[in-house]
Amino acid sequence: MSFVTFSDNNITGKPAVAVVFREIFPILPNQLREIVSGLPEDILSQVEEIRLRQGKPLILGLNGNDMFLTPDGETTGLPELGVVVTDHDLSKSVQLISGSSIYAFEEEIKNGFITVRGGHRVGISGKVVVDRGKVRTIKYISGINMRIAREIPGVADKVMPYLIDTVSKEFCHTIIISPPRCGKTTLARDIIRQLSNGIPDLSFKGCTVGVVDERSEIAGCFNGVPQKDVGIRTDVLDSCPKAEGMMMLIRAMAPQVIAADEIGRQEDALALEEALNAGIKVLTTAHGSSPEEILKRPVLKEIMEKGFFQRMIILGRSNGVGTIEKIINGSELSLLRGECCD
């Protein structure tokens, strides 16, 4: 039995590391930039997050584990040896992220993050300012989480034959089920790209795809322009609530496939049904480790019991980040491949 993991699809590789960190280094304050940029490429290629918390050691998140850096740039598992993030470091990083105009990003800050060039998402924590029961902004910023957005063209190659109906040559309604930080958005992005561009080996012509990117993670838009390759026939509604966005796409953009990340609210389910009734195919994701787990959530349970999804892809970490554990025929809840994919 073999596994399909993202590492099988050139997630490491010098050009990818150089491009990604050319976008990240400019938003790190000088001292921390020098320390992080001195890391070997085999470590940089695995970095998923860079966390800065005032008065706490800088943390790199790698494959679900935390790593600390000494002031000399050495890696360590001991937090007491790690370089400590200062108030100046945080202030400088905020200036670099916002182009010295944090007020220009107030709309994004309401959601707790800013998307920077390259599609990387920077989460922010601090004192929340509330006006009439709604978040207005965040000030006295005390924590920053830089989530590295990587795209891996071809990562969906081995699942696409299961997602295209062999007779009709249409995409099957698909849900990707995954615990956090197991690559569901990376996989979804490449599925979207392939659907949009077409898949000659499967006799699948490219189709129009509408993406509702509520948290700017799929397309990684910067100033409204996708920073990640989501295909030539793809339209993106960035920072738009899923339910409203799906209805907007249905009314105005005539998509053949609608993609949205992390479905879960009742209004999301109703919008999915509207898409189904309009003859539109759907790709979405959900947090969880199995169909049984997401069936414990009322909204998802209702969708699943209606047999809405024709395919379920289960991701995990049994053989590293992005292991495709199972592909399930959602209509019959029968295993198409697995325990893990060949």
Number of C-alpha atoms within 10 A of each C-alpha: 7 10 18 22 23 23 16 13 14 13 18 18 11 13 8 16 19 13 12 19 16 13 15 20 15 13 20 23 18 13 12 20 14 15 16 20 16 12 15 9 15 12 13 20 20 17 20 18 20 21 19 25 21 18 14 16 22 23 23 25 18 16 15 16 11 18 19 22 24 18 15 11 17 15 17 14 13 13 17 12 15 22 22 22 20 17 15 11 19 22 17 16 21 21 16 16 21 16 12 13 12 14 11 11 16 16 15 15 23 18 16 18 22 23 24 20 16 22 25 24 22 22 17 23 17 14 12 17 13 12 9 6 7 10 15 16 20 20 14 11 17 18 18 20 18 24 20 21 20 21 21 19 19 17 24 21 14 13 16 18 14 18 21 20 15 13 6 9 13 17 24 21 23 23 27 25 25 26 16 14 17 23 22 28 23 22 26 23 27 24 23 28 24 24 27 24 19 18 17 10 7 13 11 20 14 19 21 19 30 27 28 28 22 19 24 24 22 31 31 28 25 18 11 13 13 22 19 22 18 27 22 16 17 24 20 25 21 24 19 17 15 28 20 13 24 24 17 16 20 19 10 8 14 15 23 21 25 27 25 26 25 18 19 19 14 15 14 21 18 15 18 26 16 15 21 14 10 12 12 19 21 24 23 22 21 21 19 18 16 20 20 10 13 18 16 10 12 13 18 21 16 14 18 18 12 10 14 18 23 20 27 27 24 24 29 25 18 13 16 16 19 25 23 32 25 21 24 22 20 23 16 11 15 11 14 15 15 15 14 19 18 13
